[in-house]
Amino acid sequence: MHDQAQPHTASPLASSAPRMSTADIAALLGCTRQHVTSRVTKRVDFPRPYINVSRRMRYWRTVDVMAWLKRGAQ
């Protein structure tokens, strides 16, 4: 058992869910992709990626990002 939870990796079930890349999140927030990568995704209240292909290629479930926004975190 691991003490630290790791981001999920791609699976057949996960790939069918609507997802957002860092570029998609940046467009939604009206900021740069670099800002999303260096600041937003490092917030403790931001959802963890559900597909973690590499450090530069991650995806979040759209519902998780929208729920984060709805909670008022910007």
C-alpha positions as CSV (number, residue, x, y, z in Angstrom):
1,M,0.0,0.0,0.0
2,H,1.3,3.5,-0.9
3,D,1.1,6.5,1.4
4,Q,0.9,8.9,-1.5
5,A,-1.9,8.6,-4.0
6,Q,-0.8,8.6,-7.6
7,P,-2.7,10.1,-10.5
8,H,-4.6,7.4,-12.5
9,T,-3.2,6.2,-15.7
10,A,-5.2,5.7,-18.9
11,S,-7.6,2.8,-19.0
12,P,-10.3,1.9,-21.5
13,L,-13.1,3.1,-19.2
14,A,-11.4,6.4,-18.3
15,S,-10.7,7.3,-22.0
16,S,-14.5,7.4,-22.7
17,A,-15.2,10.2,-20.2
18,P,-15.3,13.8,-21.4
19,R,-11.9,15.2,-20.6
20,M,-9.9,18.5,-20.6
21,S,-6.3,19.1,-21.3
22,T,-4.3,22.0,-19.8
23,A,-5.0,24.0,-23.0
24,D,-8.7,23.4,-22.6
25,I,-8.6,24.5,-18.9
26,A,-6.6,27.6,-19.9
27,A,-9.2,28.5,-22.5
28,L,-12.0,28.0,-19.9
29,L,-10.2,30.2,-17.3
30,G,-9.0,32.8,-19.9
31,C,-5.3,32.4,-19.0
32,T,-2.3,30.7,-20.6
33,R,-1.6,27.0,-20.7
34,Q,1.7,27.8,-18.9
35,H,-0.2,29.4,-16.0
36,V,-2.5,26.4,-15.7
37,T,0.5,24.1,-15.7
38,S,2.6,26.1,-13.2
39,R,0.0,27.4,-10.9
40,V,-3.6,26.1,-11.2
41,T,-2.9,22.4,-11.4
42,K,-0.6,22.6,-8.4
43,R,-3.3,24.0,-6.1
44,V,-4.3,21.5,-3.4
45,D,-8.0,22.1,-4.2
46,F,-7.6,21.4,-7.9
47,P,-8.7,17.9,-9.0
48,R,-6.1,15.3,-9.8
49,P,-5.6,14.3,-13.4
50,Y,-7.4,11.0,-14.3
51,I,-5.2,10.3,-17.3
52,N,-1.5,11.0,-16.8
53,V,0.3,10.1,-20.0
54,S,3.5,12.1,-19.0
55,R,4.5,15.2,-17.2
56,R,3.5,17.2,-20.2
57,M,0.4,15.3,-21.2
58,R,-2.4,15.0,-18.6
59,Y,-6.1,15.1,-18.8
60,W,-8.8,15.9,-16.2
61,R,-12.4,14.8,-16.2
62,T,-14.5,17.8,-17.3
63,V,-17.0,17.2,-14.5
64,D,-14.2,17.4,-11.9
65,V,-12.9,20.7,-13.3
66,M,-16.4,22.2,-13.6
67,A,-17.2,21.1,-10.0
68,W,-13.9,22.8,-8.9
69,L,-15.0,26.0,-10.6
70,K,-18.5,25.8,-9.1
71,R,-17.0,25.6,-5.6
72,G,-15.6,29.1,-6.4
73,A,-11.9,28.2,-6.8
74,Q,-10.3,30.5,-9.5
